[in-house]
C-alpha cells in the first residue's frame, strides 16, 4: 500500500537552478565558466547595509518581528515610493516578505481560490506558473512576441475570450527585459478594472532600466498587488527580503497568512535593509556596469549569429531567438556549456510551448566576463 504523495509538488523544476548546478560542478572540476545563466547581481549588498547589519548583530537580540515587518522598514519603503515615483503610500499597506517569492505566494493565496484562472505572459518568469499550479490555480498562458514587445495587451486579453480572475504583469520583465510605457500600463489597468480582474504587478527590476524609467502600476490604481524585492536593484539576493504594497481588501488576509506560514521575515535582513535606501549612489554604479554589459552584448552577440534579440529595455537579460541553430534549447545550452564554458538558460524555462527556440543570457556579472563570453560564443558559432 503506497503512502500518499501530494500532486502539489509535481511541478516543473526551476531550470535555471539546474543549469547553475551544472555550471558550478564544472567550476569545481577546475573549468573556467562564464555565468550568464542566473539572474543575480555580481555585487555584494551596499556598504551601508553591511554596516547596519554589523551594528544590528552587536545591539539586537534578533527575535521575531511583526508578521508584516518592522515599522522603520515599512516607513522606509513607503518613503521610497514618494521619492522615486511621487506616490503617497501608507506604511500600513507595506507587507515585508521573505523575498519576492514569498510575496507571490501571499498574493496568490490571499487573492485567489483553487480553480481560479490567472493569466500571465509567455515567455515569463517560471515561478509564477509553478507556484500557481502548486496551489491549484489554473494558469492561462498568453503567448506574446516581438509584435507587442513580448508584453500582454488588452487586445490579447480580449482575443483570449476567457473569464479571468487575475493577471500577472512585469515591466521590466524576465526573461526578455522588455518594458511597457505608462500608457500601456494604464490601458491594462483600465481593462482589468472593467473586467474585475485582479492585477498583480511584478516590479522587482525597477531601478534597472536603460531607456526610460519604469512606471509603477500604483500610479493608476490602489486595487493592484505590487510586488518588489531587495534582490535586484539593491543587490541583496541572499538576504531574502522583498515587499508587497497590498490593497486594502487583502491586507488582513495577507497578515494572517504570513503569521501562520512564516511568522516574520528575517530580522537581521529587515534591520539592515532600512539603510539600503541611502545607498543609491553606490547602487547606481551597478546600473552603469549593467548598461555597459548590455551595450557590449547587443553589439557582439549578432556576430555569433544571435541577431534576433528582445529589446532589453530593463533588467539584465537578453532573450535570443536561436531557432536558426536548434529546436531543443535545453540540449543547445548543455552543449554550449560543455564546448565553450558559457552557461545560459534555455527558453523552455520561461515558455513551455515555444521556448525550445530561445535562450536567455544574463549580463549581471562583470564587463570583463561578458566580453570573454562573447568572444567564446563568436568563436563557437563561427
C-alpha positions as CSV (number, residue, x, y, z in Angstrom):
1,X,0.0,0.0,0.0
2,X,1.6,3.3,-1.1
3,X,1.8,6.3,1.1
4,X,0.0,9.4,-0.1
5,X,2.0,11.9,-2.1
6,X,0.5,15.3,-2.9
7,X,0.3,16.5,-6.5
8,X,1.3,19.9,-5.4
9,X,5.0,19.0,-5.7
10,X,4.6,17.7,-9.2
11,X,5.6,21.0,-10.8
12,X,8.4,21.5,-13.3
13,X,11.8,22.4,-11.9
14,X,13.2,25.9,-12.0
15,X,15.5,25.0,-14.8
16,X,17.9,27.9,-14.3
17,X,18.8,26.3,-10.9
18,X,19.7,23.1,-12.7
19,X,21.9,25.0,-15.1
20,X,23.6,26.8,-12.3
21,X,24.3,23.4,-10.6
22,X,25.9,22.1,-13.8
23,X,27.9,25.2,-14.2
24,X,29.1,25.1,-10.6
25,X,30.1,21.4,-11.0
26,X,32.3,22.4,-13.9
27,X,33.9,25.1,-11.9
28,X,34.6,22.7,-9.1
29,X,36.3,20.5,-11.6
30,X,38.7,23.3,-12.5
31,X,36.9,24.7,-15.6
32,X,36.6,28.4,-16.2
33,X,32.8,29.2,-16.5
34,X,31.2,32.4,-17.7
35,X,28.0,32.6,-15.7
36,X,25.2,34.0,-17.9
37,X,22.5,31.7,-16.5
38,X,21.5,33.2,-13.2
39,X,19.7,36.5,-12.6
40,X,21.8,37.6,-9.7
41,X,23.9,40.7,-9.3
42,X,27.6,40.0,-9.2
43,X,28.0,42.6,-6.4
44,X,27.5,42.4,-2.6
45,X,24.9,44.4,-0.7
46,X,25.8,48.1,-0.5
47,X,28.3,49.1,2.2
48,X,25.7,50.9,4.2
49,X,23.5,47.7,4.5
50,X,26.5,45.7,5.6
51,X,27.4,48.3,8.2
52,X,23.9,48.3,9.5
53,X,23.9,44.5,9.7
54,X,27.0,44.5,11.8
55,X,25.6,47.1,14.1
56,X,22.4,45.1,14.5
57,X,24.3,42.0,15.4
58,X,26.1,43.9,18.2
59,X,23.0,45.5,19.6
60,X,19.9,43.4,18.8
61,X,18.9,40.0,20.0
62,X,17.2,39.3,16.7
63,X,13.8,37.9,17.9
64,X,10.6,37.7,15.9
65,X,9.2,40.8,14.4
66,X,5.7,41.8,13.4
67,X,4.5,39.5,10.6
68,X,4.2,42.5,8.2
69,X,7.7,43.7,9.1
70,X,9.4,46.2,11.4
71,X,7.9,49.8,11.3
72,X,11.2,51.5,10.3
73,X,11.5,49.4,7.2
74,X,7.8,49.7,6.3
75,X,8.2,53.5,6.7
76,X,11.4,53.5,4.5
77,X,9.7,51.5,1.8
78,X,6.7,53.9,1.8
79,X,9.2,56.8,1.6
80,X,10.8,55.1,-1.4
81,X,7.5,55.4,-3.4
82,X,7.4,59.1,-2.6
83,X,11.0,59.7,-3.5
84,X,11.0,57.5,-6.7
85,X,7.5,57.8,-8.1
86,X,6.0,60.8,-6.3
87,X,3.4,58.5,-4.8
88,X,2.0,58.6,-1.3
89,X,1.9,55.1,0.3
90,X,0.5,54.4,3.7
91,X,3.2,52.3,5.6
92,X,0.3,50.2,6.9
93,X,-0.1,48.8,3.4
94,X,3.5,47.7,3.2
95,X,4.0,43.9,3.7
96,X,7.6,42.9,4.1
97,X,8.2,39.4,2.8
98,X,10.9,36.7,2.8
99,X,11.9,37.6,-0.8
100,X,9.5,38.3,-3.6
101,X,8.9,34.6,-3.9
102,X,7.1,34.7,-0.5
103,X,5.3,37.8,-1.8
104,X,3.9,35.9,-4.8
105,X,2.7,33.1,-2.6
106,X,1.0,35.5,-0.2
107,X,-0.6,37.3,-3.2
108,X,-1.9,34.2,-4.8
109,X,-3.3,32.7,-1.6
110,X,-5.0,35.9,-0.5
111,X,-6.5,36.8,-3.9
112,X,-7.5,33.5,-5.5
113,X,-9.1,30.2,-4.7
114,X,-8.4,26.8,-6.1
115,X,-9.8,26.6,-9.6
116,X,-9.5,30.3,-10.3
117,X,-7.9,31.3,-13.6
118,X,-4.8,33.6,-13.7
119,X,-3.2,34.8,-16.9
120,X,0.5,35.5,-17.5
121,X,2.7,36.4,-20.4
122,X,4.6,33.5,-22.0
123,X,7.6,33.8,-22.0
124,X,7.6,34.8,-18.4
125,X,9.1,34.0,-15.0
126,X,8.6,30.3,-14.5
127,X,7.9,30.5,-10.7
128,X,4.7,32.4,-11.4
129,X,3.1,29.4,-13.2
130,X,4.7,26.8,-10.9
131,X,3.5,28.4,-7.7
132,X,0.0,28.9,-9.1
133,X,-0.2,25.3,-10.1
134,X,1.1,24.1,-6.7
135,X,-1.8,25.9,-5.0
136,X,-4.3,24.5,-7.6
137,X,-4.9,27.8,-9.5
138,X,-5.3,27.4,-13.3
139,X,-2.6,29.0,-15.4
140,X,-3.7,30.8,-18.6
141,X,-0.8,31.3,-20.9
142,X,-0.7,34.5,-23.1
143,X,1.7,33.8,-25.9
144,X,3.5,37.1,-26.7
145,X,6.2,38.0,-29.1
146,X,8.1,40.8,-30.8
147,X,5.0,42.4,-32.2
148,X,4.0,43.5,-28.7
149,X,7.5,43.7,-27.3
150,X,6.8,40.4,-25.5
151,X,4.2,42.1,-23.3
152,X,0.4,41.4,-22.9
153,X,-2.1,43.9,-24.2
154,X,-5.8,44.4,-23.7
155,X,-6.3,43.2,-27.3
156,X,-4.6,39.9,-26.5
157,X,-6.8,39.5,-23.4
158,X,-9.9,40.3,-25.5
159,X,-9.0,37.8,-28.2
160,X,-8.5,35.2,-25.5
161,X,-12.2,35.4,-24.8
162,X,-11.9,33.7,-21.4
163,X,-13.1,34.7,-17.9
164,X,-10.1,35.5,-15.8
165,X,-9.7,36.1,-12.1
166,X,-6.2,37.5,-12.3
167,X,-3.4,38.8,-14.5
168,X,0.3,39.0,-13.7
169,X,2.5,41.5,-15.5
170,X,6.2,42.5,-15.2
171,X,7.8,45.6,-16.6
172,X,10.8,45.2,-16.9
173,X,10.2,41.5,-17.5
174,X,12.1,38.4,-17.0
175,X,13.3,36.8,-19.4
176,X,13.0,39.5,-22.1
177,X,13.9,42.7,-20.3
178,X,11.1,44.5,-22.2
179,X,9.0,47.2,-20.7
180,X,5.6,48.8,-21.0
181,X,5.0,52.5,-21.3
182,X,2.9,54.4,-18.8
183,X,0.0,54.5,-21.4
184,X,0.3,50.7,-22.0
185,X,0.2,50.0,-18.3
186,X,-2.8,52.3,-17.8
187,X,-4.6,50.5,-20.6
188,X,-4.2,47.2,-18.8
189,X,-5.2,48.7,-15.5
190,X,-8.4,50.0,-17.1
191,X,-9.2,46.7,-18.8
192,X,-8.7,44.8,-15.6
193,X,-11.0,47.2,-13.7
194,X,-13.8,46.8,-16.2
195,X,-13.4,43.0,-16.3
196,X,-13.0,42.6,-12.5
197,X,-9.5,41.0,-13.0
198,X,-7.1,41.2,-10.0
199,X,-3.9,42.7,-11.3
200,X,-0.5,41.6,-9.9
201,X,2.4,43.8,-10.9
202,X,5.9,42.3,-10.5
203,X,8.2,45.4,-10.2
204,X,11.4,43.7,-8.9
205,X,13.5,45.1,-11.8
206,X,12.5,48.7,-11.2
207,X,15.6,50.8,-11.0
208,X,17.4,48.7,-13.6
209,X,16.4,50.5,-16.9
210,X,18.3,51.8,-19.9
211,X,15.9,53.9,-22.0
212,X,13.1,55.2,-19.8
213,X,12.3,55.0,-16.1
214,X,9.8,52.3,-15.0
215,X,6.3,53.3,-14.1
216,X,4.6,51.7,-11.1
217,X,1.1,50.4,-11.6
218,X,0.4,52.0,-8.2
219,X,0.3,55.3,-10.2
220,X,-3.0,54.2,-11.7
221,X,-4.8,52.1,-9.1
222,X,-4.9,51.1,-5.4
223,X,-6.5,47.8,-6.2
224,X,-3.5,46.0,-7.7
225,X,-1.0,44.0,-5.8
226,X,2.5,45.5,-6.2
227,X,5.5,43.2,-5.6
228,X,9.1,44.3,-5.3
229,X,12.3,42.9,-3.9
230,X,15.7,43.9,-2.4
231,X,17.4,41.3,-4.6
232,X,17.9,43.0,-7.9
233,X,18.5,46.8,-7.8
234,X,19.5,46.7,-4.2
235,X,21.9,43.7,-4.8
236,X,20.7,41.7,-1.8
237,X,19.7,38.3,-3.2
238,X,20.8,36.1,-0.3
239,X,19.3,38.4,2.3
240,X,15.9,37.1,1.2
241,X,13.8,40.2,1.6
242,X,11.0,41.7,-0.5
243,X,7.8,43.6,-0.1
244,X,4.2,44.0,-1.2
245,X,2.1,47.1,-1.5
246,X,-1.2,45.5,-0.6
247,X,-4.7,46.7,-1.5
248,X,-6.9,47.4,1.5
249,X,-9.2,44.5,0.9
250,X,-6.3,41.9,1.1
251,X,-4.2,43.4,3.8
252,X,-5.6,41.4,6.8
253,X,-5.7,38.2,4.7
254,X,-2.0,38.6,3.9
255,X,-1.2,39.3,7.5
256,X,-3.0,36.2,8.8
257,X,-1.4,34.0,6.1
258,X,2.1,35.5,6.9
259,X,1.6,35.0,10.7
260,X,0.8,31.3,10.2
261,X,3.1,30.4,7.4
262,X,6.2,32.4,8.0
263,X,5.8,34.2,11.4
264,X,8.0,37.1,10.2
265,X,10.7,37.9,7.6
266,X,14.4,37.6,8.6
267,X,15.0,40.2,11.4
268,X,18.7,40.9,10.5
269,X,17.8,41.5,6.9
270,X,15.0,43.8,7.8
271,X,17.1,45.9,10.2
272,X,19.9,46.2,7.6
273,X,17.6,46.9,4.7
274,X,16.5,50.2,6.2
275,X,19.9,51.6,5.2
276,X,19.5,50.4,1.5
277,X,17.6,53.5,0.5
278,X,20.5,55.7,1.5
279,X,22.9,53.8,-0.8
280,X,21.7,54.9,-4.2
281,X,25.0,56.4,-5.4
282,X,26.7,53.1,-4.8
283,X,23.9,51.1,-6.4
284,X,23.7,53.3,-9.4
285,X,27.3,52.4,-10.2
286,X,26.0,48.8,-10.7
287,X,23.4,50.1,-13.2
288,X,26.2,51.8,-15.1
289,X,28.0,48.4,-15.4
290,X,24.9,46.6,-16.5
291,X,24.4,49.3,-19.2
292,X,27.9,48.7,-20.4
293,X,27.3,45.0,-20.5
294,X,24.1,45.4,-22.4
295,X,25.7,47.6,-25.0
296,X,28.6,45.2,-25.4
297,X,26.3,42.2,-25.9
298,X,23.9,43.9,-28.2
299,X,26.9,44.7,-30.3
300,X,28.7,41.4,-30.1
301,X,26.0,38.7,-29.9
302,X,24.9,39.2,-33.5
303,X,28.5,38.4,-34.5
304,X,27.8,34.9,-33.1
305,X,24.6,34.6,-35.1
306,X,22.3,35.8,-32.3
307,X,20.6,38.5,-34.4
308,X,17.0,38.2,-33.2
309,X,17.0,39.7,-29.7
310,X,14.3,41.1,-27.5
311,X,14.7,44.9,-26.8
312,X,16.3,44.5,-23.3
313,X,14.9,47.9,-22.1
314,X,15.5,46.9,-18.4
315,X,16.6,44.2,-16.0
316,X,19.8,42.4,-17.0
317,X,18.7,39.8,-19.6
318,X,18.9,39.3,-23.3
319,X,16.4,36.9,-24.8
320,X,17.7,35.4,-28.1
321,X,15.9,33.6,-30.8
322,X,18.2,30.5,-31.6
323,X,15.8,28.8,-34.0
324,X,18.5,29.0,-36.7
325,X,20.7,26.7,-34.6
326,X,18.4,24.4,-32.7
327,X,14.9,23.2,-31.9
328,X,15.9,22.0,-28.5
329,X,17.2,24.9,-26.3
330,X,17.9,22.6,-23.3
331,X,20.3,20.4,-25.3
332,X,21.7,23.5,-27.0
333,X,22.6,25.1,-23.6
334,X,24.1,21.9,-22.4
335,X,26.4,21.8,-25.4
336,X,27.2,25.5,-25.1
337,X,28.4,24.9,-21.5
338,X,30.3,21.8,-22.5
339,X,32.0,23.3,-25.5
340,X,32.5,26.9,-24.5
341,X,32.2,27.2,-20.7
342,X,29.4,29.7,-21.2
343,X,26.3,28.9,-19.0
344,X,23.0,30.2,-20.3
345,X,19.3,29.4,-19.6
346,X,17.2,27.5,-22.1
347,X,14.0,29.3,-23.1
348,X,11.9,26.3,-22.2
349,X,12.2,27.5,-18.6
350,X,10.2,30.6,-19.5
351,X,7.9,29.4,-22.3
352,X,6.8,25.7,-22.2
353,X,5.4,25.9,-25.7
354,X,7.9,27.9,-27.8
355,X,10.9,28.1,-25.5
356,X,12.9,25.5,-27.4
357,X,13.7,28.2,-29.9
358,X,15.1,30.7,-27.3
359,X,17.9,31.2,-24.9
360,X,18.3,33.8,-22.1
361,X,21.6,35.4,-21.4
362,X,22.1,37.2,-18.1
363,X,24.5,40.1,-18.1
364,X,24.6,40.8,-14.3
365,X,28.3,39.9,-13.9
366,X,31.5,41.9,-14.7
367,X,32.0,43.5,-18.1
368,X,35.2,41.5,-18.5
369,X,33.2,38.3,-18.1
370,X,30.7,39.5,-20.7
371,X,33.4,40.3,-23.2
372,X,35.1,36.9,-22.7
373,X,31.7,35.1,-23.0
374,X,31.0,37.0,-26.3
375,X,34.5,36.0,-27.6
376,X,33.8,32.4,-26.9
377,X,30.4,32.4,-28.4
378,X,31.6,34.1,-31.6
379,X,34.4,31.5,-32.0
380,X,32.0,28.7,-31.3
381,X,29.3,29.7,-33.7
382,X,31.8,30.9,-36.3
